[in-house]
Amino acid sequence: MTLTAIKTKTSCGNFFEDFQVGQIIKHGTPKTINEGDTALYTALYGSRFAVQSGTSYAEHIGYPNYPLDDLLVFHVVFGKTVSDISLNAVANLGYADCRFLAPVYAGDTLSATSEVIGLKENSNGKTGVVYVRSTGYRHIEPGKPEKVLEYTRWVMVKKRDENAPAPETVLPQLPDAISEDALGQAVPALTIENWDCDLSGSPFRFDDYEVGEKIDHVDGMTVEEAEHQLATRLYQNTAKVHFNHHSEKNSRFGKRLIYGGHVISLARALSFNGLGNAFHITGINAGRHVAPLFAGDTVYSWSEVLDKKQIAGRNDIAAMRLRLVATKDLTCSSFPYKDADGKYEAGVILDLDYWVVIPI
C-alpha cells in the first residue's frame, strides 16, 4: 500500500471551495443520548428547569418521561455537522429559523443532514461564508426517522487555495422569526393544573411578564478550560479551534476558543433566576456570537421580553419571545447591550432572539 493511499483514508475536512449550493450532506455518526450524557450536561451548566430535571415532575404534568434539555439536543445535532461543515471554520457567525419539532428522551438516537443554501466569498479572498440548513432526526422505528430539530446557520470557512475562483454569490432569504404555528410544537398536551410553582422554583407564569420588561439574571459562572473541552467532546464536535492548543497557540487569539454553543447553554442556565418556569425553548429566531469567550472569563446574562403570544389550540402553555444577552466579566444590572451608534458594548458576547414556552 502506498503512502498516498494511506493518506486518503483520513480527512482534513471541507474548505470553502468544496461547497456547492444545493449540496446535501448526510453526517456521521448517529449518537444515542443516554442518562450519563444528561448528567454531564447538568454538571457542565447547572441547568435547573424542573421539567428537564425530574422524571416525577415531568410525568405529573403529562410527559411520558423527562425530556432532554433542548440545547443538549441542539448541540448534539450541531456536533454531527462540524466535521463536514465547520472543521476548517474561522468562526460560527449566526443562527436563524431554528425550530424544535418533537421532544427527545434519554435512549433516543440522533442523526443529522445538511443542505448548503448559500455561499459568499469574503473580500480578503482567504475565507468565505457558507450557509447551511441542518436537520436533526431521532430514530425510533427502523427506516422511519422523525425530525426533531431544524435550523439555519452560517459559518466563515477557510479556503484551501486562496487562488481558487470565487463561486457565484447566493444569499438565502431567511425569516425574521419562526412561524407562529411552530410555537410549542414539541410540547405534548399538559395537565397544567398539576404545575407546582413551589417545585418548579418560580411563582411567575405567562401573565406575570410584560413586553419590554428586562430581567437581570444576577448570577455569574466562570468557565474553566476543562469544562468547555468536555462539552465540546460530549457533542462530538471536532473543531480544532476548541480543543487543540498545539495548533491554536499560533492563531490570532493564541489560545483555544470556547464553542459558542457553550455560551448559549451557560446563559440559558443562568436565566433560570427570573425565568424559572420558561421550561422549553420552542425556537430560535436569530443568534449572534458578538465576541469570543476564553477559559477564565465569567459569564453573566440578562433577558428582555420582546413579545408574548397565545398558542392556537392550547390552554395550557403560551409563548414568550426573549432577547438573551450574555456578557463576560461584566455584571448585567445596567442591561449592557448596544451603544447610541448601534454597536455592541464592550463585554457583550451573545445576542440571542428566541421563543420559550411557559405555563399559563
C-alpha positions in Angstrom: 0.0 0.0 0.0 1.4 3.4 -1.0 1.7 6.3 1.4 -0.7 8.3 -0.8 -3.3 5.6 -0.4 -2.9 5.7 3.3 -3.3 9.5 3.4 -6.6 9.4 1.5 -8.2 7.4 4.4 -8.1 10.5 6.6 -9.9 13.7 6.2 -8.9 17.3 6.7 -12.5 18.5 6.4 -14.1 20.6 3.7 -12.8 24.0 2.7 -14.8 26.9 1.3 -14.3 25.9 -2.3 -15.6 22.3 -1.6 -19.2 23.5 -1.0 -21.9 23.9 -3.7 -25.3 25.4 -3.3 -27.9 22.5 -3.3 -25.4 20.0 -1.9 -26.9 17.5 0.6 -24.6 16.2 3.2 -25.5 13.2 5.4 -23.4 13.4 8.5 -21.9 10.6 10.6 -22.2 9.3 13.2 -25.5 8.7 14.9 -25.4 9.2 18.7 -27.6 7.7 21.3 -28.1 10.2 24.2 -28.1 8.3 27.5 -28.6 9.2 31.1 -24.9 9.8 31.6 -24.9 12.4 28.8 -27.7 14.3 30.6 -25.9 14.1 33.9 -22.7 15.5 32.4 -24.7 18.3 30.7 -26.1 19.3 34.1 -22.7 19.2 35.6 -21.3 21.5 33.0 -24.0 24.1 33.1 -26.1 23.6 36.2 -29.5 24.0 34.5 -32.4 23.7 36.9 -35.6 23.7 34.9 -37.9 21.3 36.6 -39.4 19.6 33.6 -35.9 18.5 32.3 -34.6 17.8 35.8 -37.2 15.5 37.4 -39.0 12.5 36.0 -41.8 12.7 38.5 -42.4 16.3 37.8 -42.5 15.8 34.0 -44.8 12.7 34.3 -47.1 14.6 36.6 -47.8 17.3 34.0 -48.2 14.9 31.1 -44.8 13.8 29.7 -44.0 10.1 29.4 -40.6 10.8 30.9 -38.5 13.9 31.4 -37.5 15.4 28.1 -33.8 16.2 27.3 -32.7 19.8 27.6 -33.4 21.5 24.3 -29.9 22.8 24.0 -28.4 19.4 24.6 -30.3 18.2 21.6 -29.2 21.2 19.6 -25.6 20.7 20.4 -25.6 17.0 19.6 -27.1 17.7 16.2 -24.8 20.6 15.6 -21.8 18.4 16.6 -22.8 15.9 13.9 -22.4 18.7 11.3 -19.0 20.0 12.3 -16.7 17.5 10.6 -18.3 18.2 7.3 -19.3 21.9 7.6 -17.0 23.7 10.0 -13.9 21.7 10.7 -11.9 24.5 9.0 -14.1 27.3 10.3 -12.7 30.6 11.4 -15.9 31.4 13.3 -19.5 30.4 13.6 -21.4 33.6 12.7 -25.0 33.1 13.5 -28.3 31.1 13.5 -31.8 31.6 12.2 -35.1 29.8 11.9 -34.4 27.2 14.5 -37.4 25.1 15.4 -37.7 22.3 17.9 -40.2 19.9 16.4 -40.5 17.0 18.8 -39.4 16.0 22.3 -36.3 13.9 22.8 -35.7 11.4 25.6 -32.8 9.6 27.1 -32.2 6.5 24.9 -33.1 8.2 21.7 -30.6 8.1 18.8 -29.9 11.3 16.9 -28.5 11.9 13.4 -28.2 14.9 11.1 -28.2 16.0 7.5 -27.4 19.5 6.0 -28.2 21.3 2.8 -25.9 24.1 1.5 -28.2 27.0 0.8 -25.8 29.9 0.3 -22.2 30.9 -0.4 -20.3 34.2 -0.4 -16.6 34.6 -0.7 -15.1 37.3 1.6 -13.2 40.3 0.1 -9.9 39.1 1.5 -10.0 36.0 -0.8 -8.9 33.8 2.1 -12.3 32.8 3.5 -15.9 32.6 2.7 -19.3 32.3 4.4 -21.2 29.0 4.0 -25.0 28.9 4.8 -26.5 25.5 5.7 -29.9 24.3 6.6 -29.4 21.4 9.1 -32.0 18.8 10.3 -31.8 16.6 13.3 -33.6 13.2 13.4 -34.4 10.7 16.1 -34.5 7.1 15.2 -37.2 5.0 16.9 -38.5 2.7 14.2 -36.1 1.4 11.6 -36.3 3.4 8.4 -38.6 6.0 9.8 -36.6 8.8 11.2 -38.5 11.6 12.9 -37.5 15.3 12.6 -36.8 16.8 16.0 -34.9 20.0 15.0 -34.3 22.2 12.0 -32.1 25.3 11.9 -30.0 27.5 9.6 -26.5 28.7 10.4 -23.8 30.5 8.6 -20.1 29.9 9.2 -16.9 31.5 8.0 -14.7 28.8 6.4 -11.1 29.0 5.2 -10.2 28.4 1.6 -7.7 25.6 0.8 -6.4 27.5 -2.2 -6.6 31.3 -1.9 -6.3 31.5 -5.7 -9.3 29.3 -6.3 -12.0 31.3 -8.2 -14.9 32.7 -6.1 -18.3 30.9 -6.6 -21.4 32.8 -7.6 -22.7 34.6 -4.5 -26.0 33.1 -3.3 -27.6 34.6 -0.2 -30.6 32.7 1.2 -33.8 34.5 2.2 -34.2 33.9 6.0 -37.3 34.8 8.0 -37.1 37.4 10.8 -38.8 35.0 13.2 -40.1 31.4 13.2 -43.7 31.0 12.1 -46.3 31.1 14.9 -47.6 27.6 14.0 -44.2 26.2 15.2 -44.6 27.6 18.7 -45.0 24.8 21.3 -44.8 22.1 18.6 -42.6 19.8 20.7 -44.7 20.1 23.9 -47.4 17.4 24.5 -50.8 18.4 25.9 -50.1 19.2 29.6 -52.2 18.8 32.7 -51.3 22.3 33.6 -53.3 22.3 36.9 -50.6 19.9 38.1 -47.9 22.5 37.6 -46.4 23.1 41.0 -44.7 26.5 41.2 -43.1 25.6 44.5 -41.4 22.6 43.0 -40.6 24.4 39.7 -38.7 27.1 41.7 -40.6 30.1 40.4 -44.0 31.7 41.1 -44.2 33.6 37.8 -46.3 32.4 34.8 -47.2 33.9 31.5 -49.4 36.7 32.8 -46.7 37.9 35.2 -44.4 39.1 32.5 -44.8 42.3 30.4 -43.4 43.1 26.9 -40.4 45.4 27.4 -39.6 44.0 30.8 -35.9 43.4 31.5 -34.6 40.8 33.9 -31.0 40.7 35.3 -30.3 37.1 36.0 -27.8 38.2 38.6 -25.6 35.0 38.9 -22.3 34.6 37.1 -20.3 31.5 36.1 -16.6 31.3 35.4 -15.6 28.9 32.6 -12.7 26.5 33.2 -10.6 25.1 30.4 -11.5 21.5 31.1 -15.2 22.3 31.2 -15.6 23.7 27.7 -13.4 20.9 26.3 -15.5 18.3 28.0 -18.6 19.9 26.5 -17.1 20.0 23.0 -16.3 16.3 23.2 -19.7 15.5 24.7 -21.2 16.8 21.5 -18.6 15.0 19.3 -17.7 18.4 18.0 -14.3 18.1 16.3 -13.5 21.7 15.5 -9.8 22.2 16.3 -10.2 25.8 17.5 -12.0 24.5 20.6 -9.6 21.8 21.9 -6.2 21.8 20.1 -3.9 24.1 21.9 -0.9 22.9 19.9 -2.4 24.5 16.8 -4.3 27.3 18.4 -1.4 28.8 20.2 -0.3 30.2 16.8 -3.8 31.5 16.0 -4.9 35.1 16.1 -6.1 34.6 19.7 -3.1 32.5 20.8 -5.4 30.0 22.7 -8.4 27.8 22.4 -11.7 29.4 21.6 -14.8 28.3 23.6 -17.5 26.8 21.5 -20.3 29.4 21.0 -23.0 26.9 22.0 -21.3 26.6 25.4 -22.0 30.3 25.9 -25.7 29.8 24.9 -26.1 26.9 27.4 -24.5 28.9 30.2 -26.6 32.0 29.6 -29.8 29.9 29.3 -29.0 28.0 32.6 -28.3 31.4 34.3 -31.7 32.6 33.1 -33.5 30.3 35.5 -33.1 33.0 38.1 -36.0 35.1 36.8 -37.4 32.8 34.2 -37.7 29.5 36.1 -41.0 28.5 34.5 -39.9 29.2 30.9 -39.1 25.5 30.7 -38.8 24.9 27.0 -37.1 26.6 24.1 -39.5 26.3 21.2 -37.5 28.2 18.6 -34.5 30.5 17.9 -35.2 33.4 15.6 -31.7 34.7 15.3 -28.4 34.4 17.2 -25.1 36.2 17.0 -21.8 35.4 18.7 -20.7 39.0 19.2 -17.2 38.3 20.8 -15.2 35.3 21.8 -15.1 33.7 25.2 -12.0 32.1 26.8 -11.3 30.0 29.8 -11.1 32.1 33.0 -13.8 34.5 31.8 -17.0 34.8 33.8 -20.4 34.7 32.0 -23.4 36.8 33.1 -26.7 37.3 31.4 -30.0 39.3 31.2 -33.2 39.0 29.2 -35.8 41.3 27.7 -39.3 40.3 26.9 -39.9 41.2 23.3 -43.3 39.7 22.6 -46.0 37.4 24.1 -48.2 35.0 22.1 -51.1 32.7 22.9 -50.6 29.4 21.1 -53.5 28.4 18.9 -55.5 25.5 20.3 -53.6 25.5 23.6 -55.0 26.5 27.0 -52.0 25.0 29.0 -49.0 26.9 27.6 -48.2 30.2 25.9 -45.0 31.6 24.3 -42.7 34.5 25.1 -40.2 36.0 22.7 -37.0 36.9 24.6 -33.7 38.6 23.9 -31.0 36.8 25.8 -27.8 38.8 26.2 -24.6 37.3 27.7 -21.6 39.2 28.8 -18.1 38.3 30.0 -16.6 39.8 33.2 -19.4 42.3 33.2 -22.5 42.2 35.5 -25.8 43.0 34.0 -27.6 45.3 36.4 -27.4 48.1 33.8 -28.5 45.7 31.0 -25.5 46.2 28.7 -26.3 45.8 25.0 -25.7 48.4 22.3 -24.4 52.0 22.4 -26.0 55.0 20.7 -24.4 54.1 17.4 -25.9 50.6 17.4 -22.6 48.9 18.2 -22.4 46.2 20.9 -20.9 47.5 24.1 -17.6 46.0 25.3 -18.2 42.8 27.2 -21.3 41.6 25.3 -20.6 38.2 23.8 -24.0 36.8 22.8 -27.2 38.2 21.4 -29.9 35.6 21.1 -33.5 36.2 20.0 -35.6 33.1 20.9 -39.1 31.9 21.9 -39.8 30.0 25.1 -42.9 28.1 26.3 -44.3 28.9 29.8 -47.4 27.7 31.6 -50.5 29.9 31.6 
